[in-house]
Amino acid sequence: MSECEKHEFENTLAIHTAPTLLGVKCANLVSVSQSEGAVRSYVEASAERAAAHGLKMRILCRCRERTLIYVYHEKLLSAWLSRADVEDFLSDHGYTADMSFEEKLALLTDRISCGSFPHEIGAFLGYPLEDIRGFIENQGRNCLLCGCWKVYGDVESAQRTFNIYGRCRDILCDRLNKGLDMFQALKITKEELS
């Protein structure tokens, strides 16, 4: 991946995954146009620096001209998936209590196909369970608010969360635009996010 492609790729990551990169959200998805080989090269080359921030990136699938990347904050995601209500929800979708964190991610990866996502993906992105259930029951229609996800429950809480996520994106993109690379830009204090 050339320096220009790397810069473009990191900007795309910042736009679509900033809350996760900054440790505010457990996970995000991003679809990029770069080849799977270039993306895999970046993911492998940056694994150690990402891990220093508690981050991991995983290629979920390659469809036509796009590569789907799952970016997650390992501790946050593990804690979220370990919540009793989330475990109950996932058990309704075939994720058993005895499955390890990695086994759950592997099953999710197996279930993703071009243009199709299993409904439980919302749980792997940290969405409120009432909104995931509302999306399933309403087949994606009749939401109360549409932002980072479709909201069927607490609109005020969701709007506050959307605003925080937007602030994360603005801060991270600003730092990248000032010439920092992704991992230099991640050194942001909590005060900057408030």
C-alpha positions in Angstrom: 0.0 0.0 0.0 1.5 3.3 -1.1 1.7 6.3 1.4 -1.1 7.9 -0.5 -3.3 4.8 -0.3 -2.4 4.4 3.4 -3.5 8.0 4.0 -6.8 7.5 2.2 -7.4 4.2 4.0 -6.7 5.8 7.4 -9.1 8.7 6.6 -11.8 6.1 5.7 -11.1 4.3 9.0 -11.4 7.5 10.9 -14.7 8.5 9.3 -16.3 5.2 9.8 -14.7 3.7 12.9 -13.5 6.7 15.1 -15.6 5.8 18.2 -14.1 2.4 18.3 -10.6 3.6 17.5 -10.9 6.0 20.4 -12.2 3.4 22.8 -15.7 4.9 23.1 -17.5 2.1 21.2 -16.8 -1.7 21.2 -16.8 -2.2 17.4 -17.5 -0.8 13.9 -17.7 -2.0 10.4 -16.2 -0.3 7.3 -16.3 -1.2 3.7 -13.3 -0.1 1.7 -12.5 -0.1 -2.0 -8.9 -1.1 -1.6 -7.9 -4.6 -2.6 -8.1 -7.3 0.0 -4.3 -7.8 -0.3 -3.6 -4.1 0.4 -6.0 -4.1 3.3 -4.6 -7.3 4.7 -1.1 -5.9 4.4 -2.1 -2.7 6.3 -3.9 -4.8 9.0 -0.9 -7.1 9.5 1.6 -4.3 9.4 -0.3 -2.2 12.0 -1.4 -5.1 14.3 1.2 -4.4 17.0 0.5 -0.6 17.0 -3.2 -1.3 17.1 -2.9 -3.8 19.9 -1.1 -1.1 22.0 -4.5 0.7 21.9 -6.5 -2.4 22.6 -7.6 -2.6 18.9 -7.9 -5.4 16.4 -9.0 -5.4 12.8 -10.4 -8.4 11.0 -11.4 -8.8 7.4 -14.9 -10.3 7.3 -15.4 -10.7 3.6 -14.4 -9.6 0.2 -17.3 -8.8 -2.2 -16.8 -7.6 -5.8 -14.6 -4.5 -5.4 -15.0 -4.0 -1.7 -13.4 -5.4 1.5 -15.4 -5.4 4.7 -13.4 -4.8 7.8 -14.5 -5.3 11.4 -12.6 -3.0 13.8 -13.0 -3.8 17.5 -11.8 -2.8 20.9 -11.1 -6.2 22.3 -11.8 -5.5 26.0 -14.9 -3.5 25.3 -16.3 -6.0 22.9 -15.5 -9.0 25.2 -17.2 -7.2 28.1 -20.2 -6.3 26.0 -20.6 -9.9 24.6 -20.3 -11.3 28.1 -23.3 -9.3 29.5 -26.1 -11.7 30.4 -28.7 -9.9 28.2 -26.4 -9.9 25.2 -25.5 -13.6 25.8 -29.3 -14.4 25.9 -29.9 -12.5 22.7 -27.0 -14.2 20.9 -28.1 -17.7 22.2 -31.4 -17.2 20.3 -29.2 -16.9 17.2 -27.0 -19.9 17.7 -24.1 -18.5 19.8 -23.8 -20.9 22.7 -22.7 -19.9 26.2 -19.7 -22.2 26.0 -18.3 -20.5 22.8 -15.2 -18.5 23.2 -14.9 -14.9 22.1 -13.0 -16.0 19.0 -15.5 -18.8 18.2 -18.3 -16.2 18.3 -16.4 -14.0 15.9 -15.6 -16.9 13.6 -19.3 -17.9 13.5 -20.3 -14.3 12.7 -17.7 -14.2 9.9 -19.1 -17.4 8.5 -22.6 -16.0 8.4 -21.7 -12.9 6.6 -22.1 -13.0 2.8 -22.0 -10.4 0.0 -24.7 -7.9 0.7 -26.3 -9.9 3.5 -25.7 -9.5 7.2 -27.1 -11.7 10.0 -29.4 -9.7 12.3 -27.2 -10.4 15.3 -24.4 -8.3 13.8 -25.9 -5.4 15.8 -24.9 -7.1 19.0 -21.3 -7.4 17.7 -21.4 -3.6 17.0 -22.7 -2.7 20.5 -26.1 -1.5 19.5 -28.8 -1.4 22.2 -30.7 -4.7 22.2 -34.1 -3.0 22.1 -33.0 -1.4 18.8 -31.8 -4.7 17.3 -35.0 -6.4 18.3 -37.0 -3.5 16.9 -35.1 -3.7 13.7 -35.8 -7.4 13.4 -39.5 -7.1 14.3 -40.1 -4.1 12.0 -37.9 -5.5 9.2 -35.9 -2.2 9.3 -39.0 0.0 8.9 -40.8 2.3 11.4 -37.8 3.4 13.4 -38.0 6.5 15.6 -34.6 7.8 14.6 -32.1 6.9 12.0 -28.5 7.7 12.7 -25.5 5.4 13.3 -28.2 2.7 13.6 -32.0 2.6 13.5 -33.4 3.5 16.9 -36.6 1.8 18.1 -36.1 2.6 21.8 -34.6 5.5 23.7 -34.3 8.3 21.2 -32.7 10.8 23.5 -29.9 8.4 24.6 -29.3 7.4 21.0 -29.0 11.0 19.9 -26.5 11.8 22.7 -24.5 8.7 21.6 -24.6 9.8 17.9 -23.3 13.2 19.0 -20.4 11.7 20.9 -19.6 9.5 17.9 -19.6 12.5 15.6 -17.2 14.3 18.0 -14.9 11.3 17.8 -14.9 11.4 14.0 -14.3 15.2 13.9 -11.4 15.0 16.3 -9.7 12.0 14.7 -10.2 13.3 11.1 -8.8 16.7 12.2 -5.7 15.1 13.6 -5.1 13.0 10.4 -5.6 16.2 8.3 -2.8 17.8 10.3 -0.4 15.1 9.2 -0.5 12.6 12.0 -0.7 8.9 11.2 -3.6 6.9 12.6 -1.8 5.7 15.7 -0.3 9.1 16.6 -3.8 10.6 16.2 -5.3 8.1 18.7 -3.4 9.8 21.6 -6.5 11.8 22.6 -7.4 12.8 26.1 -10.9 12.2 27.6 -11.3 16.0 27.9 -11.0 16.4 24.1 -14.0 14.1 23.7 -16.3 16.0 26.1 
